[in-house]
Amino acid sequence: MKKISIFSTLLAGVVAFSACTPEIDPALPPVSYEPVDSATVAINITAAEYAEAIDLNSYAADTISAFALDLTATPELTEGTTFVYTLNMATTEDMNGAVEVPVIVENDTAMVLAGELNTKIQALFGKRPQPDTFYNQLKVLVKSAEGRNFYITSNVIAATVTPFASPIESAYYLIGEVPGWDFASAATMPFSHSGKDVYEDPIFTLTVTVDGEKYWKVAPQSAIDSGSWDTVLGNTEADGSTSATGNLADNNSAAGAMKFPEAGNYKITLNMEEYSYTVEVVPDVIEYFVVGDFSGWSQTNGQRLYSIAGAPAQGWLVLNNQGANGWKISTQEDWNGTNYGAGEAAEAEAASMLLSTDGGADNITQYAGFSYEVAFDAANLTLTILNTVSTWGLVGSFNDWGGSADIAMTLSTEDGMDYLVANATFTAGTEYKIRANSGWDINYGDAGAGDGTLARDGGNFKVEEDGDYEVRFYFCAQNPYYTVTKL
């Protein structure tokens, strides 16, 4: 037997470390060889460039000389012995949950590719450009020509590295011919965001309606705060680009303005991780169907929300005290479209919650009340509760405008349209309104158009003849309206 040191083998040309340990030849037995004194077999690693914190954003080289190999002892091995090296990286010193990192060895120095290291750090810690401390351990599979194989593992060393990242600011705004080429105007038109950490969710969206071709750019929060045009974002293609997709660059890079080519509704989506944007034409009206126990889980009997010109859909839902049994929002009158269920956990009666389009998403069960005014933002998967209503009713001269109990309205449906209904006996000249919670914060009256349309804080309804009447409140129509029928 001839003693072969690992160090001499490295110098002989075994320099490529694999990201994944290669499969062992099936003809070889499993790891079985144990040296007489295993304590004499060791590979120690000591920090090279890892001795100092590294910021990949200012690191010029493609590779990092991470650490040196100190080969203090090796067993006697036959000629033809080979070695397979794996570098493990973990968030804790016990190396639990370690990931494998490609590594290159030249002489006695182990090097990692900056790009590969960046990918592994972001997988472990996320994409925020902050110093992250992780732990490293070298693992060596010794493969003897005689079929005896065993592992050697090194000591563990720590390293601190800041991953690559383009800065993502907390907020972005449209600036341009709409709403105006000044920062005060831009501050009135922010992009929407989910509210998550921006490095977990780098997507910002905005829907805008224009009356003709308009030039635009994107102002980050820093530009709004400082009034400086240096960080305002345009495109890298050409001034006046009407492309549906493009890459963003700041004004210091001589970025050009984007352009809406014609009148219409446009949804802009920014991916600030990639510094890219997309622009798509949005229909004037998008209809969403709300279904649950209150509707027998049928879109035909469900309620509606409407997004106008790409804005979040806003309107009333009457869950009839059955919301805790579950409900969802869908884009079609069946289950073949996009369906929105519960996303991240939210408390009961939460002011807002994140939704999910995952096919296995749970039903929304957080809202157990009678009725809610909601804003549904499909782009950012958010549901916001604007108002909570425990009762709807009729109030008017018949009960001294609230001197006695309002006439309660109940949920009913007909021809696939839900509505609230109440029956009342009125005398000629009776005036009345529809209101929530037996109070005046939320009340509806006649819009004055003579077509049954409603307006908040609108005028009183008036009865011309004595009789029994049915009053309906079509709360989930695109434009809520009422009907009055003499029975």
URKACOR-V227084 format. One line per field, one symbol per residue. burial: # if it has 16 or more other C-alpha atoms within 10 Angstrom, else .. A space follows every 10 residues. Layout:
burial->???
This chain:
burial->...#.##.## ...##.###. .......... .......... ########.# ...###.... ..#######. #.###.#... ########## #...#..### #####.#### ####..##.# ##.##.###. ########## ####...### #.##.##### #####..#.. ######.### ..#.###.## ####...##. ########## ...####### ####....#. #######..# ###.###### #...###### ...####### ###.###.#. ##...##### #####.#### ########## ########## .######### #.#....### ###..#.... .######... ########## ##.####### #####..##. ########.. ##...##### #.....#### ####.##..# ######.#.. ..#####... .####.#### ###.....#. ########.# ##.#...
